[in-house]
Amino acid sequence: MNSTISRYFEAFNAKDIDAMLACLSDDVAHHVNEGKIRVGKALFAEFCAHMSRCYDENLTDMAIFANEEGTRAAAEYIVNGVYLETDAGLPEARKQTYRLPAGSFFDLEDGKITRVTTYYNLADWTAQVSA
């Protein structure tokens, strides 16, 4: 299932939301860092559109891991970003750059991602964009 996860992250870096959605099951559970669980591709697409408006991000230093059954995977990476537009409840955006370690965890079934959970240190991000 590394290929599904690789395609997902390649689509992220290409800013191709449709290609990201193609990697997901229809009822994907998206566990947002510091947020609520969103279920379904429509809510995932809505989240991606919001993120694209507020942030320009590229992921580097990617390491992907998967269990032998291909039902679970994880990735560790560096988020290299620019804060484009102020996000509600967060510091004011002034095109600040940031570099942040992060990780994502996945459940997979029949070659599709059924769960995406992403973690990063919000306090670290806030300190970087507030400096």
Residue frames as a rotation matrix with the C-alpha (Angstrom) as fourth column:
MET 1
0.557 0.830 0.000 0.00
0.830 -0.557 0.000 0.00
0.000 0.000 -1.000 0.00
ASN 2
-0.194 -0.713 -0.673 3.04
0.529 -0.654 0.541 2.27
-0.826 -0.251 0.504 -0.05
SER 3
-0.777 -0.105 0.620 2.06
0.621 -0.290 0.729 3.11
0.103 0.951 0.291 -3.64
THR 4
0.286 0.938 0.197 -1.31
0.797 -0.347 0.494 4.52
0.532 0.016 -0.847 -2.53
ILE 5
0.615 -0.110 -0.781 0.35
0.599 -0.580 0.553 6.60
-0.514 -0.807 -0.291 0.17
SER 6
-0.521 -0.853 -0.029 3.08
0.567 -0.372 0.735 7.75
-0.637 0.367 0.678 -2.24
ARG 7
-0.470 0.431 0.770 0.44
0.744 -0.276 0.608 8.80
0.475 0.859 -0.191 -4.80
TYR 8
0.597 0.730 -0.332 -1.46
0.783 -0.442 0.438 10.67
0.173 -0.521 -0.836 -2.07
PHE 9
0.348 -0.537 -0.768 1.60
0.445 -0.626 0.640 12.70
-0.825 -0.565 0.021 -1.07
GLU 10
-0.715 -0.539 0.446 2.71
0.633 -0.228 0.740 13.26
-0.297 0.811 0.504 -4.68
ALA 11
-0.018 0.811 0.584 -0.77
0.807 -0.333 0.488 14.70
0.591 0.480 -0.648 -5.34
PHE 12
0.676 0.211 -0.706 -0.47
0.664 -0.589 0.461 16.88
-0.319 -0.780 -0.538 -2.21
ASN 13
-0.193 -0.863 -0.467 2.83
0.417 -0.503 0.757 18.34
-0.888 -0.048 0.457 -3.40
ALA 14
-0.799 -0.029 0.600 1.37
0.596 -0.172 0.785 18.85
0.080 0.985 0.155 -6.90
LYS 15
-0.769 0.582 -0.266 -1.61
-0.313 -0.705 -0.636 20.65
-0.558 -0.406 0.724 -5.30
ASP 16
-0.658 0.518 -0.547 -3.88
-0.446 0.318 0.837 18.19
0.607 0.794 0.022 -7.14
ILE 17
-0.500 0.530 0.685 -6.86
-0.774 0.080 -0.628 17.75
-0.388 -0.844 0.370 -4.82
ASP 18
0.528 0.736 -0.424 -8.68
-0.848 0.484 -0.215 15.50
0.047 0.472 0.880 -7.31
ALA 19
0.061 -0.594 -0.802 -5.73
-0.324 0.748 -0.579 13.10
0.944 0.296 -0.147 -7.38
MET 20
-0.853 -0.283 0.438 -5.67
-0.486 0.125 -0.865 13.11
0.190 -0.951 -0.244 -3.57
LEU 21
-0.060 0.940 0.336 -9.40
-0.912 0.085 -0.402 12.33
-0.406 -0.330 0.852 -3.51
ALA 22
0.424 0.175 -0.889 -8.83
-0.708 0.676 -0.205 9.43
0.565 0.716 0.410 -5.93
CYS 23
-0.569 -0.724 -0.390 -6.69
-0.249 0.604 -0.757 7.78
0.783 -0.334 -0.524 -3.23
LEU 24
-0.815 0.270 0.512 -9.49
-0.556 -0.117 -0.823 7.95
-0.162 -0.956 0.245 -0.65
SER 25
-0.710 0.705 -0.003 -12.48
0.702 0.707 0.090 5.74
0.065 0.062 -0.996 0.09
ASP 26
-0.210 0.718 0.663 -15.86
0.297 -0.599 0.743 7.47
0.932 0.353 -0.087 -0.21
ASP 27
0.819 0.574 -0.027 -16.32
0.152 -0.170 0.974 7.33
0.554 -0.801 -0.226 3.58
VAL 28
-0.169 -0.979 -0.110 -12.78
0.515 0.008 -0.857 8.36
0.840 -0.202 0.503 4.53
ALA 29
0.835 0.296 -0.463 -12.40
0.547 -0.354 0.759 9.49
0.061 -0.887 -0.458 8.14
HIS 30
0.070 -0.794 0.604 -10.16
0.389 -0.536 -0.749 12.56
0.919 0.287 0.272 8.26
HIS 31
0.616 0.011 -0.788 -8.78
0.784 -0.106 0.611 13.20
-0.077 -0.994 -0.074 11.75
VAL 32
0.500 -0.367 0.785 -7.64
0.207 -0.829 -0.520 16.82
0.841 0.422 -0.339 11.57
ASN 33
-0.488 -0.734 -0.472 -4.85
0.725 -0.039 -0.688 17.98
0.487 -0.678 0.551 13.89
GLU 34
-0.936 0.106 -0.337 -6.45
0.188 -0.658 -0.729 19.91
-0.299 -0.746 0.595 16.78
GLY 35
-0.586 0.756 -0.292 -9.85
-0.808 -0.516 0.286 19.49
0.066 0.404 0.912 15.09
LYS 36
0.178 0.796 0.579 -12.89
-0.660 0.533 -0.530 17.33
-0.730 -0.288 0.620 14.60
ILE 37
-0.672 -0.262 0.693 -13.13
0.241 0.807 0.539 14.13
-0.701 0.529 -0.479 12.58
ARG 38
-0.086 0.598 -0.797 -14.56
-0.848 -0.464 -0.257 14.81
-0.523 0.653 0.547 9.11
VAL 39
-0.324 0.053 0.945 -16.15
0.190 0.982 0.010 11.88
-0.927 0.183 -0.328 7.27
GLY 40
0.602 0.575 0.554 -16.42
0.571 0.175 -0.802 11.64
-0.558 0.799 -0.223 3.49
LYS 41
-0.253 -0.734 0.630 -14.67
0.964 -0.137 0.228 12.93
-0.081 0.665 0.743 0.41
ALA 42
0.400 0.469 0.787 -16.79
0.575 -0.797 0.183 16.11
0.714 0.379 -0.589 0.22
LEU 43
0.996 -0.040 -0.077 -15.61
0.042 -0.556 0.830 17.30
-0.076 -0.830 -0.553 3.64
PHE 44
0.234 -0.967 0.100 -12.04
0.686 0.237 0.688 16.30
-0.689 -0.092 0.719 2.81
ALA 45
-0.128 -0.226 0.966 -12.19
0.933 -0.357 0.041 18.37
0.335 0.906 0.257 -0.40
GLU 46
0.775 0.471 0.422 -13.66
0.279 -0.854 0.440 21.31
0.568 -0.223 -0.793 1.53
PHE 47
0.791 -0.554 -0.260 -10.80
0.241 -0.109 0.964 21.09
-0.563 -0.825 0.048 4.05
CYS 48
-0.072 -0.861 0.503 -8.21
0.903 0.157 0.399 20.96
-0.423 0.483 0.767 1.24
ALA 49
0.210 0.220 0.953 -9.72
0.721 -0.693 0.000 24.04
0.660 0.687 -0.304 -0.45
HIS 50
0.985 0.158 0.070 -9.55
0.059 -0.690 0.722 25.95
0.162 -0.707 -0.689 2.83
MET 51
0.509 -0.857 -0.074 -5.97
0.423 0.175 0.889 24.87
-0.749 -0.484 0.452 3.47
SER 52
-0.079 -0.533 0.842 -4.91
0.997 -0.026 0.077 25.84
-0.019 0.845 0.534 -0.06
ARG 53
0.594 0.377 0.710 -6.35
0.419 -0.899 0.128 29.32
0.687 0.222 -0.692 0.47
CYS 54
0.973 -0.119 0.198 -4.52
-0.231 -0.538 0.811 29.86
0.010 -0.835 -0.551 3.77
TYR 55
0.332 -0.875 0.354 -1.28
-0.323 0.247 0.914 27.89
-0.886 -0.417 -0.200 3.29
ASP 56
0.696 -0.283 -0.660 1.17
-0.607 0.258 -0.751 27.03
0.383 0.924 0.008 0.51
GLU 57
0.370 -0.506 0.779 2.89
-0.670 0.435 0.601 23.84
-0.643 -0.745 -0.178 1.63
ASN 58
0.418 -0.363 -0.833 5.36
-0.605 0.573 -0.553 21.35
0.678 0.735 0.019 0.22
LEU 59
0.857 -0.069 0.511 6.38
-0.387 0.569 0.725 18.16
-0.341 -0.819 0.461 1.99
THR 60
0.290 -0.845 -0.449 9.99
-0.653 0.168 -0.739 16.97
0.700 0.508 -0.503 2.00
ASP 61
-0.653 -0.690 0.313 12.15
-0.712 0.416 -0.566 14.37
0.261 -0.592 -0.762 3.77
MET 62
0.356 0.934 -0.007 9.34
-0.911 0.349 0.221 11.82
0.209 -0.072 0.975 3.38
ALA 63
-0.891 -0.453 -0.023 9.61
-0.436 0.869 -0.233 8.43
0.125 -0.198 -0.972 5.08
ILE 64
0.148 0.980 -0.135 6.68
-0.926 0.185 0.329 6.03
0.348 0.076 0.935 4.54
PHE 65
-0.894 -0.342 0.290 6.12
-0.437 0.809 -0.394 2.87
-0.100 -0.479 -0.872 6.57
ALA 66
0.079 0.954 -0.289 3.45
-0.899 0.194 0.392 0.17
0.430 0.229 0.873 6.14
ASN 67
-0.023 -0.024 0.999 2.47
-0.664 0.747 0.003 -3.04
-0.747 -0.664 -0.033 7.86
GLU 68
-0.876 -0.433 0.213 2.85
-0.173 0.693 0.700 -6.34
-0.451 0.576 -0.682 5.99
GLU 69
-0.303 0.853 0.424 -0.90
0.724 0.496 -0.480 -6.69
-0.619 0.161 -0.768 5.45
GLY 70
-0.832 -0.065 0.551 -1.10
0.459 -0.639 0.618 -3.31
0.312 0.767 0.561 3.72
THR 71
0.172 0.981 -0.087 -3.90
0.827 -0.096 0.554 -2.17
0.535 -0.167 -0.828 6.01
ARG 72
0.874 0.038 -0.485 -2.01
0.351 -0.740 0.574 0.50
-0.337 -0.672 -0.660 7.96
ALA 73
0.136 -0.851 0.507 0.67
0.839 -0.173 -0.516 2.99
0.527 0.496 0.690 7.06
ALA 74
0.686 -0.027 -0.727 2.45
0.468 -0.749 0.469 6.00
-0.557 -0.662 -0.501 8.47
ALA 75
0.320 -0.620 0.716 4.57
0.724 -0.328 -0.607 8.80
0.612 0.712 0.344 7.07
GLU 76
0.425 -0.308 -0.851 6.96
0.591 -0.617 0.519 11.24
-0.686 -0.724 -0.080 8.66
TYR 77
0.124 -0.301 0.946 7.97
0.911 -0.342 -0.229 14.40
0.392 0.890 0.231 6.80
ILE 78
-0.635 -0.308 -0.709 8.84
0.533 -0.839 -0.113 18.08
-0.560 -0.449 0.696 6.97
VAL 79
0.494 0.797 0.347 6.19
0.861 -0.393 -0.324 20.67
-0.122 0.458 -0.880 6.08
ASN 80
-0.736 -0.655 -0.171 7.75
0.583 -0.741 0.332 23.65
-0.344 0.144 0.928 4.31
GLY 81
0.086 0.950 0.300 5.15
0.996 -0.090 0.000 26.36
0.027 0.299 -0.954 4.13
VAL 82
-0.941 -0.134 0.310 4.05
0.146 -0.989 0.016 29.92
0.305 0.060 0.951 3.61
TYR 83
-0.384 0.818 -0.429 1.14
0.749 0.004 -0.663 31.31
-0.540 -0.576 -0.614 5.65
LEU 84
-0.748 0.029 0.663 -0.91
0.589 -0.431 0.684 33.09
0.305 0.902 0.306 2.97
GLU 85
-0.229 0.798 0.557 -4.24
-0.252 -0.602 0.758 34.11
0.940 0.034 0.339 4.50
THR 86
-0.714 -0.062 0.697 -5.24
-0.693 -0.077 -0.717 34.45
0.098 -0.995 0.012 8.16
ASP 87
-0.444 0.529 -0.723 -6.95
0.223 0.847 0.483 31.31
0.868 0.053 -0.493 9.40
ALA 88
0.416 0.745 0.521 -9.71
-0.347 -0.399 0.848 31.78
0.840 -0.534 0.093 12.01
GLY 89
0.995 0.063 0.074 -8.39
-0.088 0.247 0.965 31.76
0.042 -0.967 0.251 15.56
LEU 90
0.409 -0.912 0.045 -4.74
0.899 0.411 0.152 31.80
-0.157 -0.022 0.987 14.48
PRO 91
-0.163 -0.541 -0.825 -2.14
0.357 -0.812 0.462 34.59
-0.920 -0.219 0.325 14.20
GLU 92
0.677 0.396 -0.620 -2.39
-0.316 -0.605 -0.731 37.10
-0.665 0.691 -0.284 11.36
ALA 93
0.436 -0.486 0.758 -0.93
0.790 0.610 -0.063 35.92
-0.431 0.626 0.650 8.06
ARG 94
0.669 -0.327 -0.667 1.83
-0.434 -0.901 0.006 38.04
-0.603 0.285 -0.745 6.52
LYS 95
0.797 -0.335 -0.502 3.35
-0.349 0.423 -0.836 35.49
0.493 0.842 0.220 4.14
GLN 96
0.202 -0.710 0.675 5.47
-0.921 0.096 0.377 34.04
-0.332 -0.698 -0.635 6.98
THR 97
0.099 -0.250 -0.963 7.44
-0.536 0.802 -0.263 30.91
0.838 0.543 -0.054 6.21
TYR 98
0.345 -0.009 0.939 7.63
-0.876 0.356 0.325 27.88
-0.337 -0.935 0.115 8.46
ARG 99
-0.220 -0.443 -0.869 9.34
-0.548 0.793 -0.266 24.49
0.807 0.418 -0.417 8.60
LEU 100
0.009 0.463 0.886 7.62
-0.991 0.121 -0.053 21.92
-0.132 -0.878 0.460 10.73
PRO 101
-0.951 -0.255 -0.173 8.06
-0.272 0.958 0.085 18.19
0.144 0.128 -0.981 11.37
ALA 102
-0.041 0.986 0.163 4.78
-0.975 -0.003 -0.223 16.29
-0.219 -0.168 0.961 10.98
GLY 103
-0.961 -0.206 0.185 3.35
-0.170 0.966 0.194 12.82
-0.219 0.155 -0.963 10.60
SER 104
-0.067 0.956 -0.284 0.31
-0.990 -0.029 0.136 11.13
0.121 0.291 0.949 9.11
PHE 105
-0.804 -0.059 0.591 -1.26
-0.245 0.939 -0.240 7.77
-0.541 -0.338 -0.770 9.90
PHE 106
-0.347 0.620 -0.704 -3.49
-0.918 -0.071 0.391 5.80
0.192 0.782 0.593 7.58
ASP 107
-0.197 0.365 0.910 -5.89
-0.092 0.917 -0.388 2.88
-0.976 -0.160 -0.147 7.46
LEU 108
-0.553 -0.025 -0.833 -6.27
-0.825 -0.117 0.552 1.27
-0.112 0.993 0.044 4.03
GLU 109
-0.138 0.542 0.829 -8.74
-0.007 0.836 -0.548 -1.12
-0.990 -0.082 -0.112 2.48
ASP 110
0.473 0.319 0.822 -8.86
0.717 0.404 -0.569 -2.40
-0.513 0.858 -0.037 -1.11
GLY 111
-0.277 -0.741 0.612 -6.13
0.952 -0.297 0.072 0.04
0.128 0.603 0.787 -2.15
LYS 112
0.174 0.406 0.897 -7.98
0.238 -0.901 0.362 3.09
0.955 0.151 -0.253 -0.80
ILE 113
-0.896 -0.443 0.035 -7.25
0.122 -0.321 -0.939 5.23
0.427 -0.837 0.342 2.26
THR 114
0.064 0.966 -0.249 -10.09
0.601 0.162 0.783 4.90
0.797 -0.200 -0.570 4.79
ARG 115
0.859 0.134 -0.494 -8.54
0.487 -0.509 0.709 7.02
-0.156 -0.850 -0.503 7.55
VAL 116
0.017 -0.846 0.534 -6.08
0.489 -0.458 -0.742 9.93
0.872 0.274 0.406 7.52
THR 117
0.872 0.126 -0.474 -4.78
0.484 -0.379 0.789 11.26
-0.080 -0.917 -0.391 10.85
THR 118
0.209 -0.810 0.548 -2.26
0.462 -0.412 -0.785 14.10
0.862 0.417 0.288 10.74
TYR 119
0.778 -0.041 -0.627 -0.20
0.600 -0.245 0.761 15.43
-0.185 -0.969 -0.166 13.64
TYR 120
-0.078 -0.839 0.539 2.12
0.533 -0.492 -0.689 18.41
0.843 0.233 0.485 14.02
ASN 121
-0.336 -0.131 -0.933 3.08
0.923 -0.243 -0.298 20.69
-0.187 -0.961 0.202 16.89
LEU 122
0.477 0.647 0.595 0.69
0.744 -0.658 0.120 23.65
0.469 0.385 -0.795 16.70
ALA 123
0.834 -0.225 -0.505 2.66
0.250 -0.661 0.707 25.58
-0.493 -0.716 -0.495 19.36
ASP 124
-0.246 -0.955 0.164 5.82
0.557 -0.001 0.831 25.25
-0.794 0.295 0.532 17.23
TRP 125
-0.230 0.239 0.944 3.94
0.937 -0.208 0.281 26.49
0.264 0.948 -0.176 14.12
THR 126
0.796 0.605 0.020 2.41
0.564 -0.753 0.338 29.39
0.220 -0.258 -0.941 16.07
ALA 127
0.480 -0.701 -0.527 5.81
0.285 -0.443 0.850 30.44
-0.830 -0.558 -0.012 17.42
GLN 128
-0.455 -0.701 0.549 7.32
0.740 0.045 0.671 30.36
-0.495 0.712 0.498 13.92
VAL 129
-0.151 0.446 0.882 4.61
0.838 -0.416 0.354 32.49
0.525 0.793 -0.310 12.31
SER 130
0.853 0.479 -0.207 4.43
0.506 -0.661 0.555 34.89
0.129 -0.578 -0.806 15.27
ALA 131
0.105 -0.916 -0.387 8.15
0.834 -0.131 0.536 35.70
-0.542 -0.379 0.750 15.30
